[in-house]
Amino acid sequence: MGTALIVEVAQTDGSVWGGRYTHQTSLHLPLADIADGMNDTEHTTIHSALEQSFEEILALYLNDRMGNYIESDHVVISSRFLSPRFKLEVNGKVLERHSDRVTLRSGAGLISLPLDDSLTMKNATVKKPKASSKS
């Protein structure tokens, strides 16, 4: 489960900058536990996790707007959260890495994911362009 924030900011030149921010909670509930509905405890647990996720996604957006992130390692990730049915690899640059979470910038926007079994991440191999030979 997670939250997403789509932002559009008007620029002085009349264009619009658009950004997408995605945050996955650390909460994992088996589908069988909620497929037939939720009891009050499950509802409260999910509500709290999503509320915290939205607070964290707003902080991601504000830090990004303030220019507080510096891109580091180029990585390739695969996440069941981002693509639950098909293994889809996403290229990105790490912005923050903690013991339990990684935040990266990709073509799909800024993404914050827990470092758990729903995520695989490896360093990307960046190919250098071939030098063109001039005749």
MIDOSE-1310 file (N, C-alpha, C; in nm, 2 decimals, decimal comma, always signed):
residues 135
mgta	+0,08/-0,12/+0,00/+0,00/+0,00/+0,00/+0,09/+0,12/+0,00; +0,03/+0,23/-0,06/+0,11/+0,35/-0,06/+0,03/+0,47/-0,10; +0,10/+0,58/-0,12/+0,04/+0,70/-0,16/+0,11/+0,76/-0,28; +0,04/+0,84/-0,36/+0,10/+0,91/-0,47/+0,06/+1,05/-0,47
live	+0,14/+1,14/-0,52/+0,12/+1,28/-0,52/+0,16/+1,33/-0,66; +0,07/+1,39/-0,73/+0,10/+1,45/-0,86/+0,09/+1,60/-0,84; +0,20/+1,67/-0,88/+0,21/+1,81/-0,86/+0,23/+1,88/-1,00; +0,16/+1,99/-1,02/+0,18/+2,08/-1,13/+0,21/+2,22/-1,08
vaqt	+0,32/+2,28/-1,12/+0,36/+2,41/-1,08/+0,38/+2,50/-1,20; +0,31/+2,61/-1,20/+0,32/+2,70/-1,31/+0,46/+2,77/-1,30; +0,53/+2,78/-1,42/+0,66/+2,85/-1,42/+0,64/+2,99/-1,48; +0,74/+3,07/-1,46/+0,73/+3,21/-1,50/+0,72/+3,23/-1,65
dgsv	+0,77/+3,13/-1,72/+0,77/+3,13/-1,87/+0,63/+3,08/-1,93; +0,54/+3,05/-1,84/+0,41/+3,00/-1,88/+0,40/+2,85/-1,89; +0,51/+2,78/-1,89/+0,50/+2,64/-1,89/+0,46/+2,58/-1,75; +0,44/+2,45/-1,75/+0,40/+2,39/-1,62/+0,49/+2,27/-1,60
wggr	+0,56/+2,28/-1,48/+0,64/+2,17/-1,43/+0,55/+2,07/-1,37; +0,57/+1,94/-1,40/+0,49/+1,83/-1,34/+0,58/+1,74/-1,27; +0,54/+1,69/-1,15/+0,62/+1,60/-1,08/+0,53/+1,49/-1,02; +0,58/+1,37/-1,01/+0,51/+1,26/-0,95/+0,59/+1,20/-0,83
ythq	+0,53/+1,18/-0,72/+0,59/+1,13/-0,60/+0,51/+1,01/-0,56; +0,59/+0,90/-0,53/+0,52/+0,78/-0,49/+0,59/+0,73/-0,36; +0,51/+0,68/-0,26/+0,56/+0,64/-0,14/+0,49/+0,51/-0,10; +0,57/+0,40/-0,08/+0,52/+0,27/-0,04/+0,53/+0,26/+0,11
tslh	+0,42/+0,22/+0,18/+0,43/+0,20/+0,32/+0,51/+0,07/+0,35; +0,54/+0,06/+0,47/+0,61/-0,07/+0,52/+0,51/-0,17/+0,56; +0,38/-0,14/+0,55/+0,27/-0,23/+0,59/+0,24/-0,33/+0,48; +0,25/-0,46/+0,52/+0,21/-0,57/+0,43/+0,10/-0,65/+0,50
lpla	-0,01/-0,66/+0,43/-0,12/-0,74/+0,48/-0,15/-0,84/+0,37; -0,16/-0,97/+0,41/-0,20/-1,07/+0,31/-0,34/-1,04/+0,25; -0,35/-1,06/+0,12/-0,47/-1,03/+0,05/-0,59/-1,10/+0,12; -0,56/-1,23/+0,16/-0,67/-1,31/+0,22/-0,72/-1,24/+0,35
diad	-0,64/-1,16/+0,42/-0,69/-1,10/+0,54/-0,78/-0,99/+0,52; -0,78/-0,92/+0,40/-0,87/-0,81/+0,37/-0,96/-0,83/+0,25; -0,95/-0,95/+0,19/-1,04/-0,97/+0,07/-1,18/-0,97/+0,10; -1,22/-1,02/+0,22/-1,36/-1,03/+0,25/-1,41/-0,91/+0,34
gmnd	-1,33/-0,80/+0,34/-1,36/-0,68/+0,42/-1,26/-0,66/+0,53; -1,28/-0,55/+0,60/-1,18/-0,52/+0,71/-1,25/-0,51/+0,84; -1,19/-0,56/+0,94/-1,25/-0,53/+1,08/-1,19/-0,39/+1,12; -1,24/-0,35/+1,24/-1,20/-0,22/+1,29/-1,05/-0,20/+1,31
teht	-0,99/-0,31/+1,36/-0,84/-0,31/+1,38/-0,77/-0,29/+1,25; -0,80/-0,37/+1,15/-0,74/-0,36/+1,02/-0,76/-0,23/+0,95; -0,88/-0,17/+0,97/-0,91/-0,04/+0,91/-0,82/+0,06/+0,98; -0,81/+0,06/+1,11/-0,73/+0,16/+1,18/-0,58/+0,15/+1,14
tihs	-0,53/+0,02/+1,13/-0,39/+0,00/+1,09/-0,37/+0,05/+0,95; -0,45/+0,03/+0,86/-0,43/+0,07/+0,72/-0,44/+0,23/+0,71; -0,54/+0,28/+0,78/-0,56/+0,43/+0,78/-0,44/+0,50/+0,84; -0,39/+0,45/+0,95/-0,27/+0,51/+1,01/-0,15/+0,50/+0,92
aleq	-0,13/+0,38/+0,85/-0,01/+0,37/+0,76/-0,02/+0,46/+0,64; -0,14/+0,48/+0,59/-0,16/+0,57/+0,47/-0,15/+0,71/+0,51; -0,20/+0,75/+0,63/-0,18/+0,88/+0,68/-0,03/+0,92/+0,70; +0,04/+0,83/+0,76/+0,19/+0,85/+0,78/+0,26/+0,86/+0,64
sfee	+0,21/+0,77/+0,54/+0,27/+0,77/+0,41/+0,25/+0,90/+0,34; +0,13/+0,96/+0,36/+0,10/+1,09/+0,29/+0,19/+1,20/+0,36; +0,21/+1,20/+0,49/+0,29/+1,29/+0,55/+0,44/+1,28/+0,50; +0,48/+1,16/+0,48/+0,62/+1,14/+0,43/+0,63/+1,18/+0,28
ilal	+0,52/+1,16/+0,20/+0,53/+1,20/+0,06/+0,53/+1,35/+0,05; +0,46/+1,42/+0,14/+0,47/+1,57/+0,14/+0,61/+1,62/+0,17; +0,67/+1,55/+0,27/+0,81/+1,59/+0,30/+0,90/+1,56/+0,18; +0,88/+1,45/+0,11/+0,96/+1,42/-0,01/+0,95/+1,54/-0,11
ylnd	+0,82/+1,58/-0,14/+0,80/+1,69/-0,23/+0,86/+1,82/-0,19; +0,85/+1,85/-0,06/+0,91/+1,98/-0,01/+1,06/+1,97/-0,02; +1,12/+1,86/+0,02/+1,27/+1,85/+0,01/+1,31/+1,86/-0,14; +1,24/+1,80/-0,23/+1,27/+1,81/-0,37/+1,26/+1,95/-0,42
rmgn	+1,15/+2,02/-0,38/+1,13/+2,16/-0,43/+1,24/+2,25/-0,38; +1,29/+2,22/-0,26/+1,40/+2,30/-0,20/+1,54/+2,26/-0,25; +1,54/+2,16/-0,33/+1,67/+2,12/-0,39/+1,76/+2,05/-0,29; +1,70/+1,98/-0,19/+1,78/+1,91/-0,09/+1,83/+1,77/-0,12
yies	+1,80/+1,73/-0,24/+1,84/+1,59/-0,28/+1,96/+1,60/-0,37; +2,06/+1,51/-0,35/+2,17/+1,50/-0,44/+2,17/+1,35/-0,50; +2,17/+1,34/-0,63/+2,17/+1,21/-0,69/+2,30/+1,14/-0,67; +2,29/+1,01/-0,63/+2,42/+0,93/-0,62/+2,41/+0,81/-0,71
dhvv	+2,42/+0,69/-0,65/+2,43/+0,57/-0,73/+2,32/+0,55/-0,83; +2,36/+0,51/-0,95/+2,26/+0,47/-1,05/+2,22/+0,32/-1,03; +2,09/+0,30/-1,01/+2,05/+0,16/-0,98/+1,94/+0,12/-1,07; +1,91/-0,01/-1,07/+1,80/-0,07/-1,14/+1,72/-0,14/-1,03
issr	+1,59/-0,11/-1,02/+1,50/-0,17/-0,92/+1,39/-0,25/-0,99; +1,34/-0,34/-0,92/+1,22/-0,41/-0,95/+1,14/-0,42/-0,83; +1,01/-0,38/-0,83/+0,93/-0,37/-0,71/+0,79/-0,43/-0,74; +0,75/-0,52/-0,65/+0,61/-0,57/-0,66/+0,51/-0,46/-0,64
flsp	+0,55/-0,36/-0,57/+0,46/-0,24/-0,54/+0,43/-0,16/-0,67; +0,54/-0,14/-0,74/+0,53/-0,06/-0,87/+0,47/-0,14/-0,98; +0,50/-0,27/-0,98/+0,45/-0,35/-1,09/+0,42/-0,49/-1,03; +0,30/-0,51/-0,98/+0,26/-0,63/-0,90/+0,25/-0,76/-0,99
rfkl	+0,21/-0,75/-1,11/+0,19/-0,86/-1,19/+0,31/-0,90/-1,28; +0,38/-0,81/-1,33/+0,49/-0,83/-1,42/+0,62/-0,77/-1,36; +0,73/-0,84/-1,38/+0,86/-0,79/-1,34/+0,90/-0,68/-1,43; +0,90/-0,56/-1,38/+0,94/-0,44/-1,46/+1,06/-0,37/-1,39
evng	+1,16/-0,36/-1,47/+1,28/-0,29/-1,41/+1,27/-0,14/-1,44; +1,31/-0,07/-1,33/+1,31/+0,08/-1,34/+1,45/+0,13/-1,31; +1,50/+0,22/-1,39/+1,63/+0,28/-1,37/+1,61/+0,41/-1,28; +1,70/+0,43/-1,19/+1,69/+0,55/-1,11/+1,82/+0,59/-1,05
kvle	+1,82/+0,70/-0,99/+1,94/+0,75/-0,91/+1,90/+0,77/-0,77; +1,98/+0,71/-0,68/+1,95/+0,71/-0,54/+1,96/+0,85/-0,48; +1,86/+0,90/-0,41/+1,86/+1,03/-0,34/+1,89/+1,01/-0,19; +1,83/+0,91/-0,13/+1,85/+0,88/+0,01/+1,85/+0,73/+0,03
rhsd	+1,93/+0,68/+0,12/+1,93/+0,54/+0,15/+1,95/+0,53/+0,31; +1,85/+0,47/+0,37/+1,86/+0,44/+0,51/+1,86/+0,29/+0,53; +1,87/+0,25/+0,65/+1,87/+0,10/+0,68/+1,74/+0,03/+0,64; +1,63/+0,10/+0,63/+1,50/+0,04/+0,60/+1,43/+0,10/+0,48
rvtl	+1,49/+0,20/+0,41/+1,42/+0,26/+0,30/+1,51/+0,32/+0,20; +1,47/+0,33/+0,08/+1,55/+0,40/-0,03/+1,46/+0,49/-0,10; +1,51/+0,61/-0,14/+1,44/+0,71/-0,22/+1,52/+0,73/-0,34; +1,45/+0,73/-0,46/+1,53/+0,75/-0,58/+1,44/+0,83/-0,68
rsga	+1,52/+0,89/-0,78/+1,45/+0,96/-0,88/+1,46/+0,88/-1,01; +1,35/+0,86/-1,08/+1,35/+0,78/-1,20/+1,26/+0,85/-1,30; +1,25/+0,79/-1,42/+1,16/+0,85/-1,52/+1,01/+0,85/-1,47; +0,98/+0,77/-1,37/+0,85/+0,77/-1,32/+0,83/+0,86/-1,20
glis	+0,93/+0,95/-1,18/+0,92/+1,04/-1,07/+1,01/+1,00/-0,95; +0,98/+1,06/-0,84/+1,05/+1,04/-0,71/+0,98/+0,93/-0,64; +1,05/+0,82/-0,60/+0,99/+0,70/-0,55/+1,06/+0,67/-0,41; +0,98/+0,64/-0,31/+1,04/+0,60/-0,18/+0,98/+0,46/-0,15
lpld	+1,07/+0,37/-0,13/+1,03/+0,23/-0,11/+1,11/+0,17/+0,01; +1,03/+0,08/+0,08/+1,10/+0,01/+0,19/+1,20/-0,09/+0,14; +1,31/-0,11/+0,21/+1,41/-0,22/+0,17/+1,36/-0,35/+0,23; +1,27/-0,42/+0,16/+1,22/-0,54/+0,21/+1,21/-0,64/+0,09
dslt	+1,14/-0,75/+0,11/+1,14/-0,86/+0,01/+1,05/-0,82/-0,11; +0,98/-0,71/-0,11/+0,91/-0,67/-0,23/+0,99/-0,59/-0,33; +1,12/-0,56/-0,30/+1,21/-0,48/-0,38/+1,34/-0,55/-0,41; +1,38/-0,55/-0,53/+1,52/-0,59/-0,56/+1,59/-0,47/-0,62
mkna	+1,71/-0,45/-0,59/+1,79/-0,34/-0,63/+1,93/-0,38/-0,66; +1,98/-0,33/-0,77/+2,12/-0,36/-0,81/+2,18/-0,24/-0,87; +2,31/-0,23/-0,86/+2,38/-0,12/-0,93/+2,36/-0,13/-1,08; +2,34/-0,02/-1,14/+2,32/-0,02/-1,29/+2,46/-0,01/-1,36
tvkk	+2,47/-0,08/-1,47/+2,59/-0,06/-1,55/+2,56/+0,04/-1,66; +2,64/+0,15/-1,65/+2,61/+0,26/-1,74/+2,71/+0,24/-1,86; +2,66/+0,23/-1,98/+2,75/+0,21/-2,10/+2,79/+0,35/-2,14; +2,92/+0,36/-2,17/+2,97/+0,48/-2,22/+2,95/+0,49/-2,37
pkas	+2,92/+0,60/-2,42/+2,90/+0,61/-2,57/+3,03/+0,58/-2,64; +3,01/+0,52/-2,75/+3,13/+0,49/-2,84/+3,18/+0,62/-2,90; +3,31/+0,63/-2,91/+3,36/+0,75/-2,97/+3,34/+0,74/-3,12; +3,29/+0,84/-3,18/+3,27/+0,84/-3,32/+3,40/+0,87/-3,39
sks	+3,42/+0,79/-3,50/+3,54/+0,81/-3,58/+3,51/+0,90/-3,69; +3,60/+1,00/-3,70/+3,58/+1,10/-3,81/+3,67/+1,06/-3,92; +3,61/+1,07/-4,04/+3,69/+1,03/-4,16/+3,72/+1,15/-4,24
